[in-house]
Amino acid sequence: MDKHIVVLGGGGWMMGEKHSKLDRYALDLTGKRDPKVCYLPTATGDAEEAIQRFYDSGLSCNLTHFPLFKPDSNWRTKLQEQDVIYVGGGNTRSMLAIWREWGIDTILKECYENGVVLCGMSAGAICWFDLGITDSNPEEYTVIDGLGFVRGLASAHFNGSDEKADLFSDFSQNNSSVPCYGISDYAALHFINGQLYQTVTSKFDAKVTFENAL
């Protein structure tokens, strides 16, 4: 069974794109007209505004969300029942810390191994890699450990000309054996079984910067 991860640097329903090509690409991997899609809003602290935006997205007729600050009684099995798990943007460091405390990282790994499509934007994109560049610390960009489902380092909302880009460049030069992906807004990468398969964009100027790519 192939394992799929689709990572968005930015765009899709979370950034107001209606019927986004990026969202549709991930959903179509299920082969279902109305796949079961579950949103993890942990990175926003389960913010009601973000949750409502998800339900207003029109992604599917089978939408649900996975709260961790007010978990449902069946929270341990809920993720395993999905076709697509979508992780939203927000504070990556806090999200990963909470996931590890609750064992969500292990559950997500099981879902991945069982063929559930993993998808996400921003924090929900970089979390799947070994390493990610994040602004979770408001004072500076930092490199943090991710879940390690995909080898390498990822940076979302990547424009190639700011402090994040400088850190990306320095890291890639000093770690030549680590593949690095700078993913701009409205660009996405599709990994199959941990290997890069395809780049997808929804705007003409969207792009991905590759360093040390295999």
C-alpha positions as CSV (number, residue, x, y, z in Angstrom):
1,M,0.0,0.0,0.0
2,D,1.4,3.4,-1.0
3,K,1.8,6.1,1.6
4,H,1.0,9.7,0.6
5,I,1.9,13.0,2.1
6,V,1.0,16.3,0.5
7,V,2.6,19.5,1.9
8,L,1.4,23.0,1.1
9,G,3.8,25.9,1.6
10,G,0.7,28.1,1.7
11,G,-2.7,28.4,0.0
12,G,-5.7,26.1,-0.1
13,W,-8.8,26.6,2.0
14,M,-6.8,27.9,5.0
15,M,-5.7,30.9,3.0
16,G,-9.1,31.5,1.4
17,E,-8.6,29.7,-1.9
18,K,-12.0,28.3,-3.0
19,H,-11.9,25.0,-4.8
20,S,-8.1,25.1,-4.7
21,K,-6.1,22.9,-7.0
22,L,-3.9,22.0,-4.1
23,D,-6.7,20.8,-1.9
24,R,-8.3,18.9,-4.7
25,Y,-5.0,17.2,-5.5
26,A,-4.8,15.7,-2.0
27,L,-8.4,14.7,-1.9
28,D,-8.3,13.0,-5.3
29,L,-5.6,10.6,-4.0
30,T,-8.3,8.8,-2.1
31,G,-10.2,7.9,-5.3
32,K,-13.5,8.9,-3.5
33,R,-16.0,11.6,-4.4
34,D,-16.5,12.6,-0.8
35,P,-13.7,11.3,1.3
36,K,-13.7,11.5,5.0
37,V,-11.5,14.5,5.9
38,C,-10.4,15.3,9.4
39,Y,-8.8,18.6,10.4
40,L,-6.3,18.9,13.2
41,P,-6.4,22.5,14.5
42,T,-3.8,21.9,17.3
43,A,-1.4,24.5,16.0
44,T,-4.0,27.3,16.5
45,G,-5.0,26.0,19.9
46,D,-8.2,24.6,18.4
47,A,-9.3,28.1,17.5
48,E,-13.0,28.2,16.7
49,E,-12.5,30.6,13.7
50,A,-10.1,28.2,12.0
51,I,-12.4,25.2,12.7
52,Q,-15.4,27.1,11.2
53,R,-13.4,28.0,8.1
54,F,-12.7,24.3,7.6
55,Y,-16.4,23.4,7.7
56,D,-17.1,26.3,5.3
57,S,-14.4,25.1,2.9
58,G,-16.7,22.7,0.9
59,L,-13.8,20.1,0.7
60,S,-16.2,17.2,1.1
61,C,-19.5,16.2,2.5
62,N,-17.7,14.2,5.2
63,L,-15.8,16.7,7.3
64,T,-14.8,16.4,10.9
65,H,-12.2,17.9,13.2
66,F,-10.0,16.5,15.9
67,P,-9.8,18.7,19.0
68,L,-7.1,18.1,21.6
69,F,-8.0,20.8,24.1
70,K,-11.6,19.3,24.4
71,P,-11.1,15.8,23.1
72,D,-14.0,13.6,22.0
73,S,-14.7,10.3,23.8
74,N,-13.5,8.3,20.8
75,W,-10.4,10.4,20.1
76,R,-8.0,7.5,20.0
77,T,-9.7,5.9,17.0
78,K,-11.1,8.9,15.2
79,L,-8.0,9.6,13.1
80,Q,-7.7,5.9,12.0
81,E,-11.2,6.1,10.4
82,Q,-10.3,8.9,8.0
83,D,-9.3,9.0,4.3
84,V,-7.4,12.3,4.6
85,I,-5.9,14.0,7.7
86,Y,-5.4,17.7,7.2
87,V,-3.1,19.6,9.7
88,G,-3.5,23.3,9.8
89,G,-1.0,26.2,10.3
90,G,-0.1,27.9,13.5
91,N,2.6,27.3,16.1
92,T,4.6,24.2,15.0
93,R,6.6,23.9,18.2
94,S,3.6,23.9,20.5
95,M,1.6,21.6,18.2
96,L,4.4,18.9,18.1
97,A,4.9,19.1,21.9
98,I,1.2,18.5,22.5
99,W,1.1,15.7,20.0
100,R,4.0,13.9,21.6
101,E,2.5,14.3,25.1
102,W,-0.8,12.8,23.9
103,G,0.8,10.2,21.6
104,I,-0.8,11.7,18.5
105,D,2.6,11.4,16.7
106,T,2.3,7.6,17.1
107,I,-1.3,7.5,15.9
108,L,-0.5,9.6,12.9
109,K,2.4,7.2,12.0
110,E,-0.1,4.3,12.2
111,C,-2.5,6.2,10.0
112,Y,0.2,6.9,7.5
113,E,1.3,3.3,7.4
114,N,-2.3,2.2,6.8
115,G,-2.8,4.4,3.8
116,V,-4.5,7.5,5.2
117,V,-3.4,10.6,3.1
118,L,-1.6,13.1,5.3
119,C,-1.8,16.7,4.2
120,G,-1.3,20.1,5.7
121,M,-0.2,23.7,5.2
122,S,2.5,25.7,6.9
123,A,3.0,24.1,10.3
124,G,0.9,21.2,8.9
125,A,3.5,20.9,6.0
126,I,6.8,21.1,7.8
127,C,5.8,18.8,10.7
128,W,6.1,15.7,8.6
129,F,9.9,16.2,7.8
130,D,12.9,15.4,9.9
131,L,13.4,19.1,10.4
132,G,11.5,22.3,9.8
133,I,12.2,26.0,9.9
134,T,9.6,27.7,12.1
135,D,8.7,31.2,13.5
136,S,7.2,29.6,16.6
137,N,9.7,31.6,18.6
138,P,8.6,35.2,17.8
139,E,12.2,36.5,18.3
140,E,13.8,34.4,15.5
141,Y,13.4,31.7,13.0
142,T,14.7,28.3,14.3
143,V,15.2,24.8,13.0
144,I,13.2,22.2,15.0
145,D,12.7,18.4,14.9
146,G,9.7,17.2,13.1
147,L,8.0,13.8,12.9
148,G,10.5,12.3,10.5
149,F,8.0,10.7,8.1
150,V,9.9,12.4,5.2
151,R,13.6,12.8,5.1
152,G,15.0,16.4,5.1
153,L,14.2,19.9,6.1
154,A,11.2,22.0,5.0
155,S,10.3,25.6,5.1
156,A,6.8,26.9,4.3
157,H,5.7,30.4,3.0
158,F,9.2,30.5,1.4
159,N,10.0,33.6,-0.7
160,G,13.8,33.2,-0.9
161,S,14.6,36.8,0.4
162,D,14.2,37.1,4.1
163,E,15.7,35.9,7.4
164,K,14.0,32.5,6.9
165,A,15.7,32.2,3.5
166,D,19.0,33.1,5.1
167,L,18.6,30.3,7.7
168,F,17.5,27.9,5.0
169,S,20.6,28.7,2.9
170,D,23.0,28.5,5.8
171,F,21.5,25.1,6.9
172,S,21.7,23.6,3.4
173,Q,25.3,24.7,2.9
174,N,26.4,23.3,6.3
175,N,24.4,20.0,5.9
176,S,25.0,18.9,2.4
177,S,23.6,15.4,2.9
178,V,20.2,16.8,4.0
179,P,17.6,17.5,1.3
180,C,16.0,20.9,1.8
181,Y,12.7,22.1,0.5
182,G,11.6,25.8,0.5
183,I,7.9,25.8,-0.4
184,S,6.3,29.0,-1.4
185,D,2.7,30.0,-1.0
186,Y,0.4,28.3,-3.5
187,A,2.9,25.5,-4.1
188,A,2.7,21.9,-2.8
189,L,4.9,18.7,-2.8
190,H,3.5,15.2,-3.0
191,F,5.6,12.5,-1.5
192,I,4.9,8.8,-2.1
193,N,6.5,6.3,0.3
194,G,8.8,9.1,1.5
195,Q,10.1,10.0,-2.0
196,L,9.3,13.2,-3.8
197,Y,6.8,12.4,-6.6
198,Q,5.5,15.7,-7.9
199,T,5.2,19.5,-7.5
200,V,1.8,21.1,-7.7
201,T,1.0,24.8,-7.9
202,S,-2.2,26.9,-8.0
203,K,-0.7,30.2,-9.1
204,F,1.8,30.9,-11.9
205,D,4.5,32.4,-9.7
206,A,4.5,29.7,-7.0
207,K,7.6,27.5,-6.8
208,V,9.7,25.2,-4.7
209,T,13.4,25.8,-3.9
210,F,15.4,22.6,-3.7
211,E,18.8,22.3,-2.1
212,N,20.8,19.0,-1.7
213,A,17.8,17.2,-3.2
214,L,18.3,13.5,-3.9
